[in-house]
Amino acid sequence: MSRLRVEHTTEFTYGGPVTASYNEARMTPQSGRGQTVRSASLTIDPHTWRHDYRDYWGTAVTTFEVLLPHQSLLVRATADVEVIPVAWPDASLGWDTVTGQRVQDEMAEYLTDSPATLAPDDLAALAAEIAGRRTPHEAAEELCGVVRDAVEYVPGATAVHSAAAEAWVERKGVCQDMAQLTVGALRSIGVPARYVSGYLHPRRSAEIGEVVTGESHAWVEWWAGEWVPFDPTNRSPVAQNHVVLARGREYRDVAPLRGIFAGSGTESLKVQVRISREA
């Protein structure tokens, strides 16, 4: 078990007065399998109204509005989370169970692709070939490696609304692309898969209390008797350096902050994630 403290700050500075803005934040982790949230807070400056709820996927959402003129907006989320590695399931579970009618019906939402996750034909063909000689769990793990081997990690190579297929064609992308490619490849062979957003502590050797620059991150979970978390970008099971924020079908279900405003355009955007191990 490890204990992580995360501070995620987003600051917008506008070119002139903004008269109103309406926003939605998914920046608060929740307790569940693999993690326990000891404390969490979300501060917004300025704001005139907020409402907190859980969305359809179980993610904590804060909607808020600012109905007074402002030239900047600051959103800061902090959380103290205990993380426990999730045990992997029995790797021998067969295709008759995973692709059986009951599972396919119950998990239909995690088997249906959108343009963001649809696997290119050649990736789907690779997935089918792997599925023919592996169990669902083994095939899923191997597919994570296939995607990572093919796609070079290049920050800025894609945008948040890029389709997975674009990164596959260019063979360049970021964690979001690798997660969505893997999700699409898994769905193409009938394995339920979902997209996960959260934070990654980048230095396992960091001292207790040492604050480092962390990362917003994305990975996947597939169903093989139970949900199995895996990080394709880092070629590893999700462990004690990951904090889950949200789960969904793709990035659009879990975007950390989105909104609209009336007034001058954004002059600057600053995002910072600071993370530390705690005793």
ROROKOL-97816 format. One record per residue (C-alpha): y, z, x; residue in three letters. Coordinates in pm, whole numbers, plus 50000, padded with zeros to 5 digits. Layout:
! residues N
YZXala;...
This chain:
! residues 279
500005000050000met;503574993550113ser;506945002349969arg;509724976449974leu;513384979549889arg;515134947249788val;518814939649736glu;519594904949598his;523294896149575thr;524774864649420thr;528524858949431glu;530394830049270phe;534004822749362thr;535814798049139tyr;538614773749218gly;540794788848946gly;540594811748644pro;537404809748439val;538094819348080thr;534494826147970ala;530954824948103ser;527524830247951tyr;524594838248178asn;520924847148199glu;519364866248492ala;515714871048586arg;516224894048883met;514464926348779thr;510834931548888pro;508364948148649gln;505414971048707ser;502024954848666gly;498864945248846arg;499604947349218gly;502964964849206gln;504744995449067thr;508524995549029val;509925029649123arg;513505020549042ser;515504989448959ala;519074981648861ser;521224951148790leu;525004953748825thr;527374926448705ile;531094924748781asp;532874916248562pro;531084914948228his;531954923147870thr;528504924347710trp;524834924547817arg;521424925347653his;518064932247820asp;514714920147690tyr;511314905847791arg;510824868647751asp;507704850947621tyr;506124851847969trp;506704889148015gly;509664886148251thr;512594910348237ala;515714891048134val;519344901948124thr;521744880247926thr;525444887047973phe;528834872147905glu;532304875048054val;535044869547798leu;538094876748012leu;539724854848277pro;538054858748616his;537944840548947gln;534714855349079ser;531404868448951leu;529144892449138leu;525524899249037val;523584924649243arg;519944934249179ala;518264962849363thr;514674974549337ala;512304999049503asp;508724986349463val;505284998349571glu;502984968849643val;499184970249644ile;497094939749745pro;495104924949457val;491344922649508ala;489974887549482trp;487384879849213pro;483784869349252asp;484014834949414ala;480784823649247ser;482264820448895leu;481334785548777gly;483104756348618trp;481274761648290asp;483274793748243thr;486664782948380val;486684749948194thr;484874763147885gly;486464758347545gln;487524794747504arg;489404795847833val;490924761447780gln;492224772147439asp;493514806247546glu;495144792947863met;496434760147722ala;500014767847825glu;498924770848188tyr;496974738248173leu;499734715848037thr;501904697948290asp;505564688548282ser;507304662748503pro;508064691248745ala;504394699448810thr;502474667548734leu;500204660149030ala;500514625149183pro;497394603949137asp;496234606949498asp;496604644849495leu;494714646749164ala;491944625449319ala;491734649149618leu;491544678549378ala;488694662149184ala;486774655549506glu;487144691849616ile;486144704449269ala;482924684749295gly;481694705549587arg;483364739449541arg;483504767449285thr;486814770049097pro;488034798349321his;487014780649641glu;488514747949521ala;491814764949442ala;492044780849785glu;491204748049957glu;493804729449750leu;496494753449870cys;495604743050224gly;495594706050134val;499114708349991val;500454728250285arg;498864704850540asp;500474674850371ala;503974688750306val;506224699750590glu;508464729550516tyr;512024715850542val;514854736350383pro;517164714450180gly;514684685650154ala;514624689649774thr;516724705849502ala;515714732349247val;515214706048976his;513194681949192ser;509774671949065ala;506774681449273ala;505864644749313ala;509074638549508glu;508084663449777ala;504594648249789trp;505974613349847val;508414624850114glu;505914649650262arg;508774674650286lys;509784703650069gly;510154741150027val;508104769049871cys;509054757949518gln;507644723249581asp;504424736049736met;503914759949446ala;504534733249181gln;502324707949360leu;499504733349379thr;499934742849014val;499744706248911gly;496704699349129ala;494864729448984leu;495674719648627arg;494424684348694ser;490914698548748ile;491044722748456gly;491954754748643val;494694774648463pro;497594779948702ala;501034795348686arg;504184795848896tyr;505394829049040val;508834837649174ser;509754867849378gly;510674880049723tyr;509014878250062leu;509504902550348his;509434878550644pro;508534903350919arg;505364923750886arg;506164941051215ser;509534954351096ala;510104991551141glu;510355015250846ile;513945014650722gly;514894983450917glu;516884960350691val;516244923350746val;517294891250576thr;514604884450318gly;513834854050108glu;513564844049748ser;510104829049738his;507584811149516ala;503794811049505trp;500964805349259val;498314823349058glu;495144806548932trp;492594819448683trp;489004822948807ala;487784851648593gly;491104869248654glu;494464858948796trp;494394853249171val;497734852849363pro;498064829949666phe;500984818449880asp;500514781349969pro;503584780350192thr;502214807650417asn;498554798050368arg;497644833450271ser;496714856149982pro;499674874549835val;499804907850015ala;502014937850077gln;505064917350173asn;505464900149833his;507364913549530val;506844896049195val;509894888948979leu;508714864148718ala;505824841948609arg;505854809948409gly;504684774148389arg;507174761048648glu;510504769048813tyr;512544763848497arg;510754793248331asp;511704817248611val;515104806348748ala;516764838348876pro;520244830448743leu;521554803348513arg;524584799548293gly;527604780048180ile;531314786648210phe;534664773348093ala;537334768148356gly;537724756048713ser;534694745548916gly;532764767349161thr;534494769549497glu;531764788449676ser;528374804349615leu;526934831349836lys;523374843949797val;521844871050012gln;518524889150000val;518154920650210arg;514804937950227ile;513314967750407ser;510114987650428arg;510415023150305glu;508355053950385ala;
